[in-house]
Amino acid sequence: MKKVPFLIDILATGFYMGKIPFMPGTFGSLVAIPIGYLCTYLPVYGKWSVFALIFLAGIYAAERYSNITGIEDPGSVVIDEVAGLLLFYIIFPFKPVYIIAGFILFRFFDILKPFPVSFFDSIKNGLGIMLDDIAAGLYAVLVWFIVIKVLEYYNIVF
């Protein structure tokens, strides 16, 4: 097996969080938290620019990492988890309840893989690697939005 170039390795594996031998996706998702926090200092277009940069760089890094290692969808590639959870964090306020809810919901949908997450997961290239987690992030956003609306309806504030 060829050696993965340093920058591809560090980006694709979420600063090596994806190389933790158990639950790499869960640990890799944690990388989105400090990035989400840093995004709070940016205007809306800045947040979406960071997301777009991570998404596009993730497509490239995941594809290269996959090609070099010969593994179609390496478990150690977690840049997709970072992008998927970051999507939640840039849409909702960055507060503890949202951070925790986003993390739990995102991981739930990433693991469960309902359609179309499962469809994107079956695409074995950099774009497919990234899109399944973006879809899981969108599910998390949708469910949390519904939870907020239900709580607002019953005048429950958190």
TIVO-2410 file (N, C-alpha, C; in nm, 3 decimals):
# residues 158
REC num residu      c1      c2      c3 atome chaine
REC   1      M   0.084  -0.118   0.000     N      A
REC   1      M   0.000   0.000   0.000    CA      A
REC   1      M   0.088   0.125   0.000     C      A
REC   2      K   0.052   0.220  -0.084     N      A
REC   2      K   0.126   0.346  -0.091    CA      A
REC   2      K   0.101   0.430   0.034     C      A
REC   3      K   0.195   0.518   0.061     N      A
REC   3      K   0.181   0.610   0.174    CA      A
REC   3      K   0.091   0.726   0.132     C      A
REC   4      V  -0.005   0.759   0.216     N      A
REC   4      V  -0.096   0.871   0.191    CA      A
REC   4      V  -0.021   1.000   0.222     C      A
REC   5      P  -0.019   1.097   0.129     N      A
REC   5      P   0.048   1.225   0.157    CA      A
REC   5      P  -0.007   1.291   0.284     C      A
REC   6      F   0.080   1.358   0.356     N      A
REC   6      F   0.047   1.416   0.486    CA      A
REC   6      F  -0.080   1.501   0.483     C      A
REC   7      L  -0.089   1.596   0.392     N      A
REC   7      L  -0.205   1.686   0.390    CA      A
REC   7      L  -0.336   1.612   0.360     C      A
REC   8      I  -0.329   1.515   0.270     N      A
REC   8      I  -0.449   1.434   0.240    CA      A
REC   8      I  -0.487   1.353   0.363     C      A
REC   9      D  -0.387   1.296   0.428     N      A
REC   9      D  -0.409   1.213   0.546    CA      A
REC   9      D  -0.473   1.294   0.659     C      A
REC  10      I  -0.416   1.408   0.689     N      A
REC  10      I  -0.467   1.489   0.801    CA      A
REC  10      I  -0.606   1.544   0.772     C      A
REC  11      L  -0.632   1.581   0.648     N      A
REC  11      L  -0.764   1.634   0.612    CA      A
REC  11      L  -0.868   1.522   0.609     C      A
REC  12      A  -0.838   1.414   0.538     N      A
REC  12      A  -0.935   1.305   0.522    CA      A
REC  12      A  -0.970   1.240   0.656     C      A
REC  13      T  -0.873   1.230   0.745     N      A
REC  13      T  -0.896   1.161   0.873    CA      A
REC  13      T  -0.935   1.256   0.985     C      A
REC  14      G  -0.964   1.381   0.954     N      A
REC  14      G  -1.006   1.475   1.058    CA      A
REC  14      G  -0.901   1.492   1.166     C      A
REC  15      F  -0.781   1.530   1.122     N      A
REC  15      F  -0.668   1.547   1.214    CA      A
REC  15      F  -0.641   1.418   1.290     C      A
REC  16      Y  -0.650   1.307   1.219     N      A
REC  16      Y  -0.621   1.171   1.267    CA      A
REC  16      Y  -0.727   1.114   1.362     C      A
REC  17      M  -0.837   1.184   1.383     N      A
REC  17      M  -0.944   1.129   1.468    CA      A
REC  17      M  -1.002   1.002   1.405     C      A
REC  18      G  -1.002   0.995   1.273     N      A
REC  18      G  -1.053   0.878   1.204    CA      A
REC  18      G  -0.965   0.756   1.219     C      A
REC  19      K  -0.845   0.775   1.272     N      A
REC  19      K  -0.755   0.661   1.291    CA      A
REC  19      K  -0.770   0.598   1.429     C      A
REC  20      I  -0.859   0.653   1.510     N      A
REC  20      I  -0.889   0.588   1.638    CA      A
REC  20      I  -0.956   0.455   1.603     C      A
REC  21      P  -0.908   0.343   1.658     N      A
REC  21      P  -0.952   0.212   1.610    CA      A
REC  21      P  -1.098   0.175   1.638     C      A
REC  22      F  -1.165   0.244   1.726     N      A
REC  22      F  -1.307   0.215   1.751    CA      A
REC  22      F  -1.388   0.343   1.738     C      A
REC  23      M  -1.504   0.332   1.678     N      A
REC  23      M  -1.595   0.444   1.654    CA      A
REC  23      M  -1.528   0.564   1.586     C      A
REC  24      P  -1.456   0.543   1.476     N      A
REC  24      P  -1.388   0.656   1.412    CA      A
REC  24      P  -1.485   0.765   1.365     C      A
REC  25      G  -1.604   0.726   1.320     N      A
REC  25      G  -1.702   0.826   1.275    CA      A
REC  25      G  -1.750   0.914   1.388     C      A
REC  26      T  -1.769   0.854   1.505     N      A
REC  26      T  -1.812   0.931   1.621    CA      A
REC  26      T  -1.702   1.026   1.666     C      A
REC  27      F  -1.580   0.976   1.676     N      A
REC  27      F  -1.469   1.062   1.715    CA      A
REC  27      F  -1.440   1.168   1.608     C      A
REC  28      G  -1.451   1.128   1.482     N      A
REC  28      G  -1.430   1.223   1.374    CA      A
REC  28      G  -1.532   1.335   1.374     C      A
REC  29      S  -1.655   1.302   1.413     N      A
REC  29      S  -1.761   1.404   1.419    CA      A
REC  29      S  -1.727   1.513   1.520     C      A
REC  30      L  -1.653   1.479   1.623     N      A
REC  30      L  -1.615   1.577   1.725    CA      A
REC  30      L  -1.535   1.693   1.667     C      A
REC  31      V  -1.467   1.670   1.556     N      A
REC  31      V  -1.388   1.776   1.492    CA      A
REC  31      V  -1.477   1.891   1.447     C      A
REC  32      A  -1.603   1.863   1.419     N      A
REC  32      A  -1.695   1.968   1.375    CA      A
REC  32      A  -1.725   2.068   1.487     C      A
REC  33      I  -1.710   2.028   1.612     N      A
REC  33      I  -1.747   2.117   1.723    CA      A
REC  33      I  -1.657   2.241   1.728     C      A
REC  34      P  -1.524   2.228   1.733     N      A
REC  34      P  -1.444   2.351   1.734    CA      A
REC  34      P  -1.456   2.432   1.605     C      A
REC  35      I  -1.476   2.364   1.493     N      A
REC  35      I  -1.495   2.438   1.367    CA      A
REC  35      I  -1.626   2.515   1.373     C      A
REC  36      G  -1.731   2.451   1.424     N      A
REC  36      G  -1.859   2.519   1.442    CA      A
REC  36      G  -1.847   2.639   1.534     C      A
REC  37      Y  -1.770   2.622   1.641     N      A
REC  37      Y  -1.747   2.734   1.733    CA      A
REC  37      Y  -1.676   2.849   1.663     C      A
REC  38      L  -1.572   2.819   1.590     N      A
REC  38      L  -1.499   2.925   1.518    CA      A
REC  38      L  -1.589   2.995   1.416     C      A
REC  39      C  -1.682   2.921   1.360     N      A
REC  39      C  -1.775   2.980   1.262    CA      A
REC  39      C  -1.869   3.081   1.325     C      A
REC  40      T  -1.885   3.077   1.458     N      A
REC  40      T  -1.974   3.174   1.522    CA      A
REC  40      T  -1.922   3.316   1.507     C      A
REC  41      Y  -1.794   3.330   1.480     N      A
REC  41      Y  -1.733   3.462   1.464    CA      A
REC  41      Y  -1.742   3.513   1.320     C      A
REC  42      L  -1.799   3.435   1.233     N      A
REC  42      L  -1.808   3.471   1.091    CA      A
REC  42      L  -1.948   3.515   1.054     C      A
REC  43      P  -1.958   3.603   0.953     N      A
REC  43      P  -2.091   3.634   0.900    CA      A
REC  43      P  -2.147   3.511   0.828     C      A
REC  44      V  -2.273   3.517   0.794     N      A
REC  44      V  -2.340   3.402   0.732    CA      A
REC  44      V  -2.264   3.352   0.609     C      A
REC  45      Y  -2.222   3.443   0.521     N      A
REC  45      Y  -2.151   3.398   0.401    CA      A
REC  45      Y  -2.018   3.334   0.436     C      A
REC  46      G  -1.957   3.376   0.546     N      A
REC  46      G  -1.832   3.315   0.590    CA      A
REC  46      G  -1.852   3.173   0.638     C      A
REC  47      K  -1.962   3.150   0.711     N      A
REC  47      K  -1.994   3.016   0.759    CA      A
REC  47      K  -2.016   2.921   0.641     C      A
REC  48      W  -2.094   2.968   0.544     N      A
REC  48      W  -2.121   2.883   0.427    CA      A
REC  48      W  -1.996   2.863   0.342     C      A
REC  49      S  -1.907   2.961   0.343     N      A
REC  49      S  -1.780   2.946   0.270    CA      A
REC  49      S  -1.693   2.839   0.335     C      A
REC  50      V  -1.688   2.839   0.469     N      A
REC  50      V  -1.612   2.736   0.540    CA      A
REC  50      V  -1.671   2.599   0.510     C      A
REC  51      F  -1.804   2.589   0.515     N      A
REC  51      F  -1.870   2.462   0.484    CA      A
REC  51      F  -1.835   2.417   0.342     C      A
REC  52      A  -1.847   2.508   0.245     N      A
REC  52      A  -1.819   2.474   0.105    CA      A
REC  52      A  -1.674   2.431   0.087     C      A
REC  53      L  -1.583   2.499   0.154     N      A
REC  53      L  -1.441   2.464   0.145    CA      A
REC  53      L  -1.416   2.324   0.201     C      A
REC  54      I  -1.474   2.295   0.317     N      A
REC  54      I  -1.458   2.161   0.376    CA      A
REC  54      I  -1.522   2.056   0.287     C      A
REC  55      F  -1.640   2.086   0.234     N      A
REC  55      F  -1.708   1.990   0.147    CA      A
REC  55      F  -1.626   1.960   0.022     C      A
REC  56      L  -1.580   2.064  -0.046     N      A
REC  56      L  -1.504   2.044  -0.170    CA      A
REC  56      L  -1.368   1.980  -0.144     C      A
REC  57      A  -1.299   2.027  -0.039     N      A
REC  57      A  -1.171   1.966  -0.004    CA      A
REC  57      A  -1.192   1.821   0.039     C      A
REC  58      G  -1.306   1.794   0.104     N      A
REC  58      G  -1.338   1.659   0.147    CA      A
REC  58      G  -1.359   1.564   0.031     C      A
REC  59      I  -1.426   1.612  -0.073     N      A
REC  59      I  -1.444   1.528  -0.193    CA      A
REC  59      I  -1.308   1.486  -0.247     C      A
REC  60      Y  -1.219   1.584  -0.261     N      A
REC  60      Y  -1.086   1.557  -0.315    CA      A
REC  60      Y  -1.006   1.464  -0.222     C      A
REC  61      A  -1.004   1.498  -0.092     N      A
REC  61      A  -0.924   1.420   0.003    CA      A
REC  61      A  -0.977   1.277   0.017     C      A
REC  62      A  -1.109   1.262   0.023     N      A
REC  62      A  -1.168   1.128   0.037    CA      A
REC  62      A  -1.138   1.043  -0.087     C      A
REC  63      E  -1.150   1.105  -0.204     N      A
REC  63      E  -1.121   1.033  -0.329    CA      A
REC  63      E  -0.975   0.990  -0.335     C      A
REC  64      R  -0.884   1.082  -0.304     N      A
REC  64      R  -0.741   1.050  -0.306    CA      A
REC  64      R  -0.706   0.942  -0.203     C      A
REC  65      Y  -0.757   0.959  -0.083     N      A
REC  65      Y  -0.730   0.863   0.024    CA      A
REC  65      Y  -0.779   0.725  -0.015     C      A
REC  66      S  -0.900   0.720  -0.069     N      A
REC  66      S  -0.960   0.594  -0.113    CA      A
REC  66      S  -0.877   0.529  -0.224     C      A
REC  67      N  -0.836   0.608  -0.321     N      A
REC  67      N  -0.756   0.555  -0.432    CA      A
REC  67      N  -0.620   0.505  -0.386     C      A
REC  68      I  -0.556   0.578  -0.296     N      A
REC  68      I  -0.423   0.540  -0.250    CA      A
REC  68      I  -0.429   0.414  -0.164     C      A
REC  69      T  -0.528   0.405  -0.076     N      A
REC  69      T  -0.538   0.289   0.014    CA      A
REC  69      T  -0.602   0.168  -0.054     C      A
REC  70      G  -0.675   0.192  -0.163     N      A
REC  70      G  -0.744   0.083  -0.231    CA      A
REC  70      G  -0.872   0.040  -0.161     C      A
REC  71      I  -0.920   0.121  -0.068     N      A
REC  71      I  -1.044   0.092   0.005    CA      A
REC  71      I  -1.151   0.187  -0.046     C      A
REC  72      E  -1.267   0.132  -0.087     N      A
REC  72      E  -1.372   0.214  -0.149    CA      A
REC  72      E  -1.424   0.325  -0.058     C      A
REC  73      D  -1.454   0.296   0.065     N      A
REC  73      D  -1.505   0.396   0.160    CA      A
REC  73      D  -1.437   0.371   0.294     C      A
REC  74      P  -1.313   0.417   0.309     N      A
REC  74      P  -1.237   0.387   0.430    CA      A
REC  74      P  -1.304   0.442   0.555     C      A
REC  75      G  -1.312   0.361   0.659     N      A
REC  75      G  -1.370   0.406   0.785    CA      A
REC  75      G  -1.290   0.518   0.849     C      A
REC  76      S  -1.162   0.524   0.817     N      A
REC  76      S  -1.077   0.628   0.875    CA      A
REC  76      S  -1.101   0.765   0.812     C      A
REC  77      V  -1.167   0.770   0.698     N      A
REC  77      V  -1.201   0.899   0.635    CA      A
REC  77      V  -1.323   0.954   0.708     C      A
REC  78      V  -1.302   1.064   0.780     N      A
REC  78      V  -1.410   1.123   0.859    CA      A
REC  78      V  -1.438   1.269   0.823     C      A
REC  79      I  -1.374   1.320   0.720     N      A
REC  79      I  -1.401   1.457   0.677    CA      A
REC  79      I  -1.548   1.470   0.638     C      A
REC  80      D  -1.608   1.361   0.594     N      A
REC  80      D  -1.751   1.362   0.560    CA      A
REC  80      D  -1.837   1.383   0.684     C      A
REC  81      E  -1.799   1.321   0.797     N      A
REC  81      E  -1.870   1.343   0.922    CA      A
REC  81      E  -1.856   1.488   0.967     C      A
REC  82      V  -1.737   1.542   0.952     N      A
REC  82      V  -1.714   1.682   0.990    CA      A
REC  82      V  -1.807   1.774   0.911     C      A
REC  83      A  -1.814   1.755   0.780     N      A
REC  83      A  -1.899   1.839   0.695    CA      A
REC  83      A  -2.047   1.820   0.728     C      A
REC  84      G  -2.089   1.696   0.748     N      A
REC  84      G  -2.230   1.669   0.776    CA      A
REC  84      G  -2.277   1.732   0.905     C      A
REC  85      L  -2.198   1.721   1.011     N      A
REC  85      L  -2.235   1.780   1.139    CA      A
REC  85      L  -2.218   1.932   1.137     C      A
REC  86      L  -2.117   1.980   1.066     N      A
REC  86      L  -2.098   2.124   1.055    CA      A
REC  86      L  -2.219   2.191   0.991     C      A
REC  87      L  -2.281   2.122   0.898     N      A
REC  87      L  -2.403   2.174   0.836    CA      A
REC  87      L  -2.506   2.209   0.943     C      A
REC  88      F  -2.527   2.119   1.038     N      A
REC  88      F  -2.620   2.144   1.149    CA      A
REC  88      F  -2.574   2.265   1.230     C      A
REC  89      Y  -2.444   2.270   1.262     N      A
REC  89      Y  -2.392   2.375   1.350    CA      A
REC  89      Y  -2.396   2.514   1.287     C      A
REC  90      I  -2.393   2.524   1.156     N      A
REC  90      I  -2.399   2.658   1.097    CA      A
REC  90      I  -2.543   2.702   1.071     C      A
REC  91      I  -2.637   2.610   1.079     N      A
REC  91      I  -2.778   2.646   1.060    CA      A
REC  91      I  -2.841   2.689   1.193     C      A
REC  92      F  -2.808   2.621   1.301     N      A
REC  92      F  -2.868   2.649   1.431    CA      A
REC  92      F  -2.770   2.727   1.520     C      A
REC  93      P  -2.824   2.794   1.624     N      A
REC  93      P  -2.735   2.865   1.718    CA      A
REC  93      P  -2.637   2.766   1.781     C      A
REC  94      F  -2.517   2.814   1.805     N      A
REC  94      F  -2.414   2.728   1.863    CA      A
REC  94      F  -2.423   2.736   2.016     C      A
REC  95      K  -2.520   2.665   2.071     N      A
REC  95      K  -2.545   2.659   2.215    CA      A
REC  95      K  -2.538   2.513   2.257     C      A
REC  96      P  -2.509   2.488   2.387     N      A
REC  96      P  -2.491   2.349   2.431    CA      A
REC  96      P  -2.602   2.253   2.391     C      A
REC  97      V  -2.729   2.291   2.407     N      A
REC  97      V  -2.837   2.198   2.373    CA      A
REC  97      V  -2.836   2.167   2.224     C      A
REC  98      Y  -2.804   2.264   2.141     N      A
REC  98      Y  -2.798   2.242   1.996    CA      A
REC  98      Y  -2.676   2.158   1.958     C      A
REC  99      I  -2.565   2.183   2.026     N      A
REC  99      I  -2.443   2.107   1.998    CA      A
REC  99      I  -2.468   1.958   2.026     C      A
REC 100      I  -2.528   1.930   2.141     N      A
REC 100      I  -2.554   1.791   2.180    CA      A
REC 100      I  -2.660   1.728   2.090     C      A
REC 101      A  -2.770   1.800   2.069     N      A
REC 101      A  -2.878   1.747   1.984    CA      A
REC 101      A  -2.828   1.720   1.843     C      A
REC 102      G  -2.752   1.814   1.789     N      A
REC 102      G  -2.698   1.797   1.654    CA      A
REC 102      G  -2.609   1.675   1.645     C      A
REC 103      F  -2.522   1.659   1.744     N      A
REC 103      F  -2.431   1.546   1.746    CA      A
REC 103      F  -2.508   1.414   1.750     C      A
REC 104      I  -2.604   1.404   1.841     N      A
REC 104      I  -2.681   1.280   1.856    CA      A
REC 104      I  -2.764   1.251   1.731     C      A
REC 105      L  -2.836   1.352   1.683     N      A
REC 105      L  -2.920   1.330   1.564    CA      A
REC 105      L  -2.837   1.296   1.441     C      A
REC 106      F  -2.728   1.369   1.423     N      A
REC 106      F  -2.642   1.341   1.307    CA      A
REC 106      F  -2.588   1.198   1.312     C      A
REC 107      R  -2.535   1.158   1.427     N      A
REC 107      R  -2.479   1.022   1.437    CA      A
REC 107      R  -2.589   0.917   1.417     C      A
REC 108      F  -2.709   0.944   1.470     N      A
REC 108      F  -2.821   0.852   1.453    CA      A
REC 108      F  -2.849   0.829   1.305     C      A
REC 109      F  -2.864   0.937   1.229     N      A
REC 109      F  -2.897   0.923   1.086    CA      A
REC 109      F  -2.778   0.873   1.005     C      A
REC 110      D  -2.657   0.905   1.048     N      A
REC 110      D  -2.538   0.855   0.978    CA      A
REC 110      D  -2.525   0.704   0.995     C      A
REC 111      I  -2.558   0.655   1.112     N      A
REC 111      I  -2.550   0.511   1.138    CA      A
REC 111      I  -2.669   0.437   1.078     C      A
REC 112      L  -2.790   0.491   1.096     N      A
REC 112      L  -2.912   0.428   1.046    CA      A
REC 112      L  -2.918   0.425   0.893     C      A
REC 113      K  -2.872   0.531   0.831     N      A
REC 113      K  -2.868   0.547   0.685    CA      A
REC 113      K  -3.004   0.527   0.616     C      A
REC 114      P  -3.105   0.607   0.653     N      A
REC 114      P  -3.232   0.599   0.579    CA      A
REC 114      P  -3.213   0.656   0.439     C      A
REC 115      F  -3.305   0.623   0.348     N      A
REC 115      F  -3.297   0.680   0.213    CA      A
REC 115      F  -3.313   0.831   0.224     C      A
REC 116      P  -3.239   0.912   0.154     N      A
REC 116      P  -3.139   0.886   0.050    CA      A
REC 116      P  -2.996   0.872   0.101     C      A
REC 117      V  -2.977   0.872   0.236     N      A
REC 117      V  -2.842   0.855   0.289    CA      A
REC 117      V  -2.783   0.725   0.236     C      A
REC 118      S  -2.861   0.618   0.239     N      A
REC 118      S  -2.813   0.488   0.191    CA      A
REC 118      S  -2.780   0.490   0.043     C      A
REC 119      F  -2.857   0.567  -0.035     N      A
REC 119      F  -2.828   0.578  -0.178    CA      A
REC 119      F  -2.693   0.643  -0.200     C      A
REC 120      F  -2.669   0.755  -0.133     N      A
REC 120      F  -2.541   0.825  -0.149    CA      A
REC 120      F  -2.426   0.740  -0.096     C      A
REC 121      D  -2.452   0.662   0.009     N      A
REC 121      D  -2.349   0.575   0.065    CA      A
REC 121      D  -2.306   0.468  -0.034     C      A
REC 122      S  -2.394   0.433  -0.127     N      A
REC 122      S  -2.360   0.330  -0.226    CA      A
REC 122      S  -2.274   0.385  -0.340     C      A
REC 123      I  -2.257   0.516  -0.348     N      A
REC 123      I  -2.171   0.577  -0.450    CA      A
REC 123      I  -2.029   0.574  -0.396     C      A
REC 124      K  -1.944   0.497  -0.459     N      A
REC 124      K  -1.811   0.472  -0.405    CA      A
REC 124      K  -1.705   0.562  -0.470     C      A
REC 125      N  -1.719   0.691  -0.447     N      A
REC 125      N  -1.614   0.787  -0.486    CA      A
REC 125      N  -1.616   0.901  -0.385     C      A
REC 126      G  -1.532   1.000  -0.404     N      A
REC 126      G  -1.523   1.110  -0.309    CA      A
REC 126      G  -1.655   1.182  -0.288     C      A
REC 127      L  -1.728   1.204  -0.396     N      A
REC 127      L  -1.857   1.273  -0.385    CA      A
REC 127      L  -1.957   1.189  -0.305     C      A
REC 128      G  -1.963   1.061  -0.332     N      A
REC 128      G  -2.054   0.972  -0.259    CA      A
REC 128      G  -2.019   0.965  -0.111     C      A
REC 129      I  -1.889   0.958  -0.083     N      A
REC 129      I  -1.843   0.954   0.056    CA      A
REC 129      I  -1.892   1.077   0.131     C      A
REC 130      M  -1.885   1.193   0.066     N      A
REC 130      M  -1.927   1.318   0.129    CA      A
REC 130      M  -2.079   1.332   0.135     C      A
REC 131      L  -2.148   1.296   0.028     N      A
REC 131      L  -2.292   1.324   0.020    CA      A
REC 131      L  -2.376   1.245   0.119     C      A
REC 132      D  -2.336   1.123   0.153     N      A
REC 132      D  -2.419   1.049   0.248    CA      A
REC 132      D  -2.423   1.119   0.384     C      A
REC 133      D  -2.313   1.180   0.423     N      A
REC 133      D  -2.311   1.250   0.551    CA      A
REC 133      D  -2.378   1.387   0.543     C      A
REC 134      I  -2.376   1.449   0.428     N      A
REC 134      I  -2.452   1.574   0.410    CA      A
REC 134      I  -2.601   1.542   0.422     C      A
REC 135      A  -2.644   1.431   0.363     N      A
REC 135      A  -2.784   1.390   0.373    CA      A
REC 135      A  -2.821   1.359   0.519     C      A
REC 136      A  -2.731   1.293   0.592     N      A
REC 136      A  -2.756   1.265   0.734    CA      A
REC 136      A  -2.766   1.396   0.812     C      A
REC 137      G  -2.680   1.492   0.777     N      A
REC 137      G  -2.686   1.623   0.841    CA      A
REC 137      G  -2.817   1.694   0.812     C      A
REC 138      L  -2.866   1.682   0.690     N      A
REC 138      L  -2.994   1.744   0.654    CA      A
REC 138      L  -3.110   1.679   0.729     C      A
REC 139      Y  -3.106   1.548   0.746     N      A
REC 139      Y  -3.207   1.480   0.828    CA      A
REC 139      Y  -3.204   1.535   0.972     C      A
REC 140      A  -3.084   1.550   1.027     N      A
REC 140      A  -3.071   1.602   1.163    CA      A
REC 140      A  -3.129   1.743   1.173     C      A
REC 141      V  -3.101   1.826   1.073     N      A
REC 141      V  -3.155   1.963   1.068    CA      A
REC 141      V  -3.308   1.959   1.064     C      A
REC 142      L  -3.363   1.877   0.978     N      A
REC 142      L  -3.508   1.868   0.962    CA      A
REC 142      L  -3.576   1.822   1.092     C      A
REC 143      V  -3.523   1.717   1.152     N      A
REC 143      V  -3.582   1.664   1.276    CA      A
REC 143      V  -3.573   1.768   1.388     C      A
REC 144      W  -3.458   1.834   1.400     N      A
REC 144      W  -3.442   1.933   1.506    CA      A
REC 144      W  -3.533   2.054   1.483     C      A
REC 145      F  -3.551   2.092   1.360     N      A
REC 145      F  -3.643   2.202   1.328    CA      A
REC 145      F  -3.785   2.164   1.372     C      A
REC 146      I  -3.826   2.042   1.346     N      A
REC 146      I  -3.959   1.995   1.388    CA      A
REC 146      I  -3.969   1.994   1.540     C      A
REC 147      V  -3.866   1.946   1.608     N      A
REC 147      V  -3.865   1.946   1.755    CA      A
REC 147      V  -3.881   2.088   1.808     C      A
REC 148      I  -3.808   2.182   1.751     N      A
REC 148      I  -3.819   2.322   1.795    CA      A
REC 148      I  -3.961   2.374   1.776     C      A
REC 149      K  -4.020   2.347   1.662     N      A
REC 149      K  -4.157   2.395   1.634    CA      A
REC 149      K  -4.258   2.333   1.730     C      A
REC 150      V  -4.244   2.205   1.760     N      A
REC 150      V  -4.334   2.140   1.856    CA      A
REC 150      V  -4.317   2.201   1.995     C      A
REC 151      L  -4.193   2.223   2.036     N      A
REC 151      L  -4.168   2.283   2.167    CA      A
REC 151      L  -4.222   2.426   2.173     C      A
REC 152      E  -4.205   2.502   2.065     N      A
REC 152      E  -4.260   2.638   2.060    CA      A
REC 152      E  -4.412   2.635   2.070     C      A
REC 153      Y  -4.474   2.540   2.006     N      A
REC 153      Y  -4.620   2.527   2.008    CA      A
REC 153      Y  -4.670   2.509   2.152     C      A
REC 154      Y  -4.595   2.432   2.230     N      A
REC 154      Y  -4.633   2.408   2.370    CA      A
REC 154      Y  -4.566   2.506   2.466     C      A
REC 155      N  -4.510   2.613   2.413     N      A
REC 155      N  -4.445   2.719   2.492    CA      A
REC 155      N  -4.333   2.665   2.581     C      A
REC 156      I  -4.262   2.567   2.531     N      A
REC 156      I  -4.147   2.513   2.603    CA      A
REC 156      I  -4.023   2.579   2.544     C      A
REC 157      V  -3.949   2.645   2.631     N      A
REC 157      V  -3.829   2.717   2.586    CA      A
REC 157      V  -3.707   2.652   2.650     C      A
REC 158      F  -3.601   2.643   2.574     N      A
REC 158      F  -3.476   2.591   2.632    CA      A
REC 158      F  -3.362   2.681   2.597     C      A
***
